[in-house]
Amino acid sequence: MSGEANLKKEKDQAPVWRLNSWFPDLGAETHDQLKKFFLELLKFNKTINLISAKTEPVADAIHFSDSILSSRIVYKNINNSKGLYDIGSGNGFPGLVYSILYPDQKIILLDSDERKCEFLKHVARVLVLNNVTVKNIKIEHMGPNSIEQAICRGFAPLPRALLMLRKIIKIEGSIFHLKSEEWAIEVSQIPIQLCSLWRPSLVGDYCLPVGDKIKMCIVRTEKIS
């Protein structure tokens, strides 16, 4: 059965938690924090639209595993002594997961939705994530050249994201976009006037544990001028 078929079948079930078997290398404390985040997510999702109800049964695969696997790649490609911004972080993916995995790095979660920001602050308090800062702000209100490195998942199609962030990302700064294996289509749709500002490249890919057919990719866009 393909990965897509497995995923469709699992969506009809109650939420499950399988990270312990998928990521045995993570310590007990990390697993405990991830599980607490999962339970808070399910609780708040009843009143705040954090994730689709259809993905709740497989949130461990679609949201948590995706964030863990992508964070590992991003961590190897950034300056870990500097802050990492999660743009459009409303539900905490991947930013909160990243902060759990790498507690020594400062993580700044940005979102324009006040209720989602309150959720992020709540989870950070419950998990005692001292490396997390939450900012309730529209991305266009961030100052020029205010972000050096960022990650985003589900924020916007790549061409629109680069247009919105062109003045906010510092020169030589980078954005890491979590995309499907069709990422090249989005790259091909970048307007020609933006091509002189950004250098896109594929920095890594991985497969979700629900099936090797579900491939995800990370595209890095470097601000070059």
MOHU-V772860 format. One record per pair of residues at least 24 apart in sequence whose ideal C-beta (glycine too) atoms are under 10 Angstrom apart, sorted by the first residue. I is the first residue (numbers start at 0). J is the second residue. D is the distance in whole Angstrom. If there is no record, write none. Layout:
i & j & d
I & J & D
I & J & D
//
This chain:
i & j & d
0 & 210 & 8
0 & 212 & 10
1 & 209 & 10
1 & 210 & 6
1 & 211 & 9
1 & 212 & 5
1 & 213 & 9
2 & 60 & 10
2 & 206 & 8
2 & 207 & 7
2 & 208 & 9
2 & 209 & 6
2 & 210 & 2
2 & 211 & 6
2 & 212 & 4
2 & 213 & 4
2 & 214 & 9
3 & 209 & 9
3 & 210 & 7
3 & 212 & 6
3 & 213 & 7
4 & 209 & 10
4 & 210 & 8
4 & 212 & 9
5 & 57 & 9
5 & 60 & 9
5 & 207 & 10
5 & 208 & 10
5 & 209 & 5
5 & 210 & 5
5 & 212 & 9
5 & 213 & 9
6 & 54 & 9
6 & 56 & 10
6 & 57 & 6
6 & 60 & 7
6 & 61 & 8
6 & 207 & 8
6 & 209 & 5
6 & 210 & 7
6 & 212 & 9
6 & 213 & 7
7 & 53 & 10
7 & 57 & 10
8 & 56 & 10
8 & 57 & 10
8 & 209 & 10
9 & 56 & 6
9 & 57 & 5
9 & 59 & 10
9 & 60 & 8
9 & 61 & 10
9 & 209 & 7
10 & 51 & 10
10 & 52 & 10
10 & 53 & 6
10 & 54 & 7
10 & 55 & 9
10 & 56 & 5
10 & 57 & 6
10 & 61 & 10
11 & 53 & 10
11 & 56 & 7
12 & 55 & 10
12 & 56 & 5
12 & 57 & 8
13 & 55 & 9
13 & 56 & 6
14 & 38 & 9
14 & 40 & 9
14 & 41 & 6
14 & 44 & 10
14 & 54 & 10
14 & 55 & 5
14 & 56 & 5
14 & 57 & 8
14 & 58 & 6
14 & 59 & 8
15 & 56 & 7
15 & 57 & 8
15 & 58 & 9
15 & 59 & 6
15 & 60 & 9
16 & 58 & 9
16 & 59 & 5
16 & 63 & 9
17 & 57 & 10
17 & 59 & 5
17 & 60 & 8
17 & 63 & 9
17 & 64 & 9
17 & 208 & 7
17 & 209 & 9
18 & 59 & 6
18 & 60 & 9
18 & 63 & 6
18 & 64 & 7
18 & 67 & 8
18 & 208 & 9
19 & 59 & 10
20 & 208 & 9
21 & 59 & 8
21 & 60 & 8
21 & 63 & 9
21 & 64 & 6
21 & 67 & 8
21 & 68 & 10
21 & 207 & 9
21 & 208 & 5
21 & 209 & 10
22 & 63 & 9
22 & 64 & 8
22 & 67 & 6
22 & 68 & 9
22 & 100 & 10
22 & 208 & 9
25 & 67 & 8
25 & 99 & 9
25 & 100 & 8
28 & 99 & 9
28 & 102 & 10
29 & 67 & 10
29 & 96 & 10
29 & 99 & 6
29 & 100 & 7
29 & 102 & 9
30 & 99 & 10
31 & 99 & 10
31 & 126 & 9
32 & 95 & 9
32 & 96 & 9
32 & 98 & 9
32 & 99 & 5
32 & 100 & 9
32 & 102 & 9
32 & 122 & 10
32 & 125 & 9
32 & 126 & 5
32 & 127 & 9
32 & 128 & 8
33 & 59 & 9
33 & 63 & 6
33 & 66 & 9
33 & 67 & 8
33 & 95 & 9
33 & 96 & 7
33 & 99 & 6
33 & 100 & 9
33 & 126 & 9
34 & 59 & 10
34 & 63 & 9
35 & 99 & 9
35 & 122 & 8
35 & 125 & 6
35 & 126 & 6
36 & 62 & 10
36 & 63 & 8
36 & 66 & 10
36 & 91 & 7
36 & 92 & 10
36 & 95 & 6
36 & 96 & 7
36 & 98 & 10
36 & 99 & 7
36 & 122 & 6
36 & 123 & 10
36 & 125 & 8
36 & 126 & 7
36 & 128 & 10
37 & 62 & 9
37 & 63 & 7
38 & 125 & 10
39 & 91 & 9
39 & 95 & 10
39 & 118 & 8
39 & 121 & 7
39 & 122 & 5
39 & 125 & 6
39 & 126 & 9
40 & 90 & 7
40 & 91 & 7
40 & 92 & 9
40 & 95 & 9
40 & 118 & 8
40 & 122 & 8
42 & 118 & 10
42 & 121 & 10
43 & 90 & 9
43 & 114 & 9
43 & 115 & 9
43 & 117 & 9
43 & 118 & 5
43 & 121 & 8
43 & 122 & 9
44 & 90 & 8
44 & 118 & 9
46 & 114 & 8
46 & 118 & 10
47 & 89 & 9
47 & 90 & 9
47 & 112 & 8
47 & 114 & 5
47 & 115 & 6
47 & 117 & 9
47 & 118 & 6
48 & 89 & 9
48 & 90 & 9
48 & 112 & 9
48 & 114 & 9
48 & 115 & 9
49 & 89 & 7
49 & 90 & 4
49 & 91 & 8
49 & 92 & 9
49 & 112 & 10
49 & 114 & 9
49 & 115 & 7
49 & 118 & 7
49 & 119 & 10
50 & 89 & 10
50 & 90 & 6
50 & 91 & 10
50 & 92 & 8
57 & 207 & 9
57 & 209 & 7
58 & 90 & 10
58 & 92 & 9
59 & 208 & 9
59 & 209 & 9
60 & 207 & 5
60 & 208 & 6
60 & 209 & 5
60 & 210 & 9
60 & 213 & 8
61 & 92 & 9
61 & 207 & 7
61 & 209 & 8
61 & 213 & 9
62 & 90 & 7
62 & 91 & 9
62 & 92 & 5
62 & 93 & 9
62 & 96 & 8
62 & 152 & 9
63 & 92 & 8
63 & 93 & 9
63 & 95 & 10
63 & 96 & 6
64 & 96 & 9
64 & 205 & 9
64 & 206 & 10
64 & 207 & 6
64 & 208 & 5
64 & 209 & 8
64 & 213 & 10
64 & 215 & 10
65 & 92 & 7
65 & 93 & 7
65 & 96 & 9
65 & 152 & 8
65 & 177 & 7
65 & 205 & 8
65 & 207 & 6
65 & 208 & 10
65 & 213 & 9
65 & 215 & 6
66 & 91 & 8
66 & 92 & 5
66 & 93 & 4
66 & 94 & 8
66 & 95 & 8
66 & 96 & 4
66 & 97 & 7
66 & 99 & 9
66 & 100 & 9
66 & 150 & 10
66 & 152 & 8
66 & 177 & 8
67 & 93 & 8
67 & 96 & 6
67 & 97 & 9
67 & 99 & 9
67 & 100 & 7
67 & 205 & 9
67 & 208 & 10
68 & 93 & 9
68 & 96 & 10
68 & 177 & 10
68 & 203 & 9
68 & 204 & 9
68 & 205 & 4
68 & 206 & 8
68 & 207 & 8
68 & 208 & 9
68 & 215 & 7
68 & 217 & 9
69 & 93 & 6
69 & 96 & 9
69 & 97 & 9
69 & 150 & 8
69 & 152 & 7
69 & 175 & 8
69 & 176 & 10
69 & 177 & 5
69 & 178 & 10
69 & 203 & 8
69 & 204 & 10
69 & 205 & 7
69 & 215 & 7
69 & 216 & 9
69 & 217 & 6
70 & 94 & 9
70 & 96 & 6
70 & 97 & 4
70 & 98 & 9
70 & 99 & 9
70 & 100 & 5
70 & 101 & 7
70 & 150 & 8
70 & 175 & 10
70 & 177 & 10
70 & 217 & 10
71 & 97 & 10
71 & 100 & 8
71 & 101 & 9
71 & 203 & 9
71 & 205 & 8
72 & 175 & 8
72 & 177 & 10
72 & 202 & 6
72 & 203 & 4
72 & 204 & 8
72 & 205 & 7
72 & 215 & 10
72 & 216 & 10
72 & 217 & 5
72 & 219 & 10
73 & 97 & 7
73 & 101 & 10
73 & 148 & 9
73 & 149 & 10
73 & 150 & 6
73 & 173 & 10
73 & 175 & 5
73 & 177 & 9
73 & 202 & 8
73 & 203 & 8
73 & 217 & 7
73 & 219 & 9
74 & 100 & 8
74 & 101 & 6
74 & 104 & 8
75 & 202 & 9
75 & 203 & 8
76 & 148 & 9
76 & 173 & 8
76 & 175 & 7
76 & 202 & 5
76 & 203 & 8
76 & 217 & 8
76 & 219 & 7
77 & 104 & 9
77 & 147 & 9
77 & 148 & 5
77 & 149 & 9
77 & 150 & 9
77 & 173 & 7
77 & 175 & 8
77 & 219 & 9
78 & 104 & 9
78 & 147 & 8
78 & 148 & 7
78 & 173 & 10
79 & 103 & 7
79 & 104 & 5
79 & 105 & 10
79 & 148 & 10
80 & 104 & 8
80 & 105 & 9
81 & 105 & 8
81 & 147 & 6
81 & 148 & 7
82 & 106 & 7
82 & 107 & 5
82 & 130 & 9
82 & 132 & 8
82 & 146 & 9
82 & 147 & 8
82 & 148 & 8
82 & 149 & 9
83 & 107 & 7
83 & 108 & 10
83 & 130 & 10
83 & 146 & 9
83 & 147 & 9
83 & 148 & 6
83 & 149 & 7
83 & 150 & 6
83 & 175 & 9
84 & 108 & 8
84 & 109 & 6
84 & 132 & 10
84 & 134 & 9
84 & 138 & 10
84 & 141 & 9
84 & 145 & 9
84 & 146 & 5
84 & 147 & 8
84 & 148 & 7
84 & 149 & 4
84 & 150 & 7
84 & 151 & 9
84 & 167 & 9
84 & 168 & 9
84 & 172 & 10
84 & 174 & 9
85 & 109 & 7
85 & 110 & 9
85 & 119 & 9
85 & 131 & 10
85 & 133 & 10
85 & 149 & 7
85 & 150 & 5
85 & 151 & 7
85 & 152 & 8
85 & 154 & 9
85 & 175 & 10
86 & 110 & 8
86 & 138 & 6
86 & 141 & 9
86 & 146 & 8
86 & 149 & 5
86 & 150 & 7
86 & 151 & 4
86 & 152 & 9
86 & 154 & 5
86 & 155 & 9
86 & 160 & 8
86 & 163 & 9
86 & 164 & 7
86 & 167 & 9
86 & 168 & 10
86 & 174 & 8
86 & 176 & 10
87 & 111 & 8
87 & 112 & 9
87 & 115 & 10
87 & 138 & 7
87 & 149 & 10
87 & 151 & 6
87 & 152 & 8
87 & 153 & 7
87 & 154 & 4
87 & 155 & 8
87 & 160 & 9
88 & 112 & 10
88 & 115 & 8
88 & 116 & 9
88 & 119 & 7
88 & 131 & 10
88 & 133 & 8
88 & 134 & 9
88 & 150 & 9
88 & 151 & 8
88 & 152 & 8
88 & 153 & 10
88 & 154 & 9
89 & 114 & 9
89 & 115 & 4
89 & 116 & 8
89 & 118 & 8
89 & 119 & 8
89 & 153 & 9
89 & 154 & 10
90 & 115 & 7
90 & 118 & 8
90 & 119 & 8
90 & 122 & 10
90 & 152 & 9
90 & 153 & 9
91 & 115 & 9
91 & 118 & 8
91 & 119 & 6
91 & 122 & 6
91 & 123 & 9
91 & 131 & 9
91 & 133 & 10
92 & 152 & 6
92 & 153 & 8
92 & 177 & 9
93 & 150 & 6
93 & 151 & 9
93 & 152 & 6
93 & 153 & 10
93 & 175 & 9
93 & 177 & 7
94 & 119 & 8
94 & 123 & 10
94 & 131 & 8
94 & 133 & 9
94 & 149 & 10
94 & 150 & 7
94 & 151 & 9
94 & 152 & 9
95 & 119 & 7
95 & 122 & 6
95 & 123 & 7
95 & 126 & 8
95 & 128 & 7
95 & 131 & 7
95 & 133 & 10
97 & 130 & 10
97 & 131 & 10
97 & 150 & 7
98 & 122 & 10
98 & 123 & 8
98 & 126 & 8
98 & 128 & 5
98 & 129 & 9
98 & 130 & 5
98 & 131 & 5
98 & 132 & 10
99 & 126 & 7
99 & 128 & 7
99 & 130 & 9
99 & 131 & 9
101 & 130 & 8
102 & 127 & 10
102 & 128 & 7
102 & 129 & 8
102 & 130 & 5
102 & 131 & 9
103 & 130 & 7
104 & 130 & 6
105 & 129 & 10
105 & 130 & 5
105 & 131 & 8
105 & 132 & 7
106 & 130 & 6
106 & 131 & 5
106 & 132 & 7
106 & 133 & 9
106 & 150 & 9
107 & 131 & 8
107 & 132 & 5
107 & 133 & 8
107 & 134 & 6
107 & 146 & 9
107 & 149 & 9
108 & 132 & 7
108 & 133 & 5
108 & 134 & 7
108 & 135 & 10
109 & 133 & 8
109 & 134 & 5
109 & 135 & 8
109 & 136 & 6
109 & 137 & 9
109 & 138 & 6
109 & 141 & 8
109 & 146 & 9
109 & 149 & 8
109 & 151 & 9
109 & 154 & 10
110 & 134 & 8
110 & 135 & 7
110 & 136 & 8
110 & 137 & 9
110 & 138 & 9
110 & 154 & 10
111 & 135 & 7
111 & 136 & 7
111 & 137 & 5
111 & 138 & 7
111 & 139 & 9
111 & 140 & 9
112 & 137 & 10
137 & 163 & 10
138 & 163 & 6
138 & 164 & 7
138 & 167 & 7
139 & 163 & 7
139 & 164 & 9
139 & 166 & 9
139 & 167 & 8
140 & 167 & 10
141 & 166 & 9
141 & 167 & 5
141 & 168 & 10
142 & 166 & 9
142 & 167 & 7
143 & 167 & 7
143 & 168 & 10
143 & 169 & 9
144 & 168 & 8
144 & 169 & 5
144 & 170 & 7
144 & 172 & 8
144 & 222 & 9
145 & 169 & 8
145 & 172 & 10
146 & 172 & 6
146 & 173 & 10
146 & 174 & 8
146 & 222 & 10
147 & 171 & 8
147 & 172 & 4
147 & 173 & 8
147 & 222 & 9
148 & 172 & 6
148 & 173 & 5
148 & 174 & 8
148 & 175 & 8
148 & 219 & 10
149 & 173 & 8
149 & 174 & 5
149 & 175 & 7
149 & 176 & 9
149 & 220 & 10
150 & 174 & 7
150 & 175 & 5
150 & 176 & 8
150 & 177 & 7
150 & 217 & 9
150 & 219 & 10
151 & 175 & 7
151 & 176 & 6
151 & 177 & 7
151 & 178 & 10
152 & 176 & 8
152 & 177 & 4
152 & 178 & 9
152 & 215 & 10
152 & 217 & 10
153 & 177 & 8
153 & 178 & 10
156 & 184 & 10
156 & 185 & 6
156 & 188 & 7
156 & 189 & 10
157 & 182 & 7
157 & 184 & 9
157 & 185 & 4
157 & 186 & 6
157 & 187 & 10
157 & 188 & 7
157 & 189 & 7
157 & 193 & 10
157 & 197 & 9
157 & 199 & 8
157 & 218 & 7
157 & 220 & 7
158 & 185 & 7
158 & 186 & 9
158 & 187 & 9
158 & 188 & 5
158 & 189 & 5
158 & 190 & 6
158 & 193 & 7
158 & 197 & 10
159 & 185 & 10
159 & 188 & 9
159 & 189 & 10
159 & 190 & 10
160 & 185 & 9
160 & 189 & 10
160 & 220 & 8
161 & 185 & 10
161 & 186 & 10
161 & 189 & 6
161 & 190 & 9
161 & 193 & 5
161 & 194 & 10
161 & 196 & 7
161 & 197 & 5
161 & 199 & 9
161 & 220 & 6
161 & 222 & 9
162 & 189 & 9
162 & 190 & 7
162 & 192 & 9
162 & 193 & 6
162 & 196 & 10
164 & 196 & 10
164 & 197 & 9
164 & 220 & 9
164 & 222 & 8
165 & 192 & 10
165 & 193 & 7
165 & 196 & 6
165 & 197 & 8
165 & 222 & 8
166 & 196 & 10
166 & 222 & 10
167 & 222 & 9
168 & 196 & 9
168 & 197 & 9
168 & 220 & 8
168 & 221 & 9
168 & 222 & 5
169 & 222 & 7
170 & 196 & 9
170 & 221 & 9
170 & 222 & 5
170 & 223 & 7
170 & 224 & 7
171 & 221 & 7
171 & 222 & 7
171 & 223 & 8
171 & 224 & 10
172 & 220 & 9
172 & 221 & 7
172 & 222 & 5
172 & 223 & 10
173 & 197 & 10
173 & 198 & 9
173 & 200 & 10
173 & 202 & 9
173 & 219 & 5
173 & 220 & 7
173 & 221 & 5
173 & 222 & 7
174 & 199 & 10
174 & 218 & 9
174 & 219 & 7
174 & 220 & 5
174 & 221 & 8
174 & 222 & 8
175 & 202 & 7
175 & 203 & 9
175 & 217 & 6
175 & 218 & 7
175 & 219 & 5
175 & 220 & 8
176 & 202 & 10
176 & 216 & 9
176 & 217 & 7
176 & 218 & 5
176 & 219 & 8
176 & 220 & 7
177 & 215 & 7
177 & 216 & 8
177 & 217 & 6
177 & 218 & 8
178 & 204 & 9
178 & 215 & 7
178 & 216 & 5
178 & 217 & 7
178 & 218 & 5
179 & 213 & 9
179 & 214 & 8
179 & 215 & 6
179 & 216 & 7
180 & 204 & 7
180 & 206 & 10
180 & 212 & 10
180 & 213 & 9
180 & 214 & 4
180 & 215 & 7
180 & 216 & 6
181 & 214 & 10
181 & 216 & 9
182 & 215 & 9
182 & 216 & 5
182 & 217 & 9
182 & 218 & 5
183 & 216 & 9
183 & 218 & 9
185 & 218 & 8
186 & 218 & 7
186 & 220 & 9
189 & 220 & 9
193 & 220 & 9
194 & 223 & 10
195 & 223 & 8
195 & 224 & 6
196 & 220 & 9
196 & 221 & 10
196 & 222 & 6
196 & 223 & 7
196 & 224 & 6
197 & 221 & 7
197 & 222 & 6
197 & 223 & 7
197 & 224 & 9
198 & 222 & 8
198 & 223 & 5
198 & 224 & 10
//
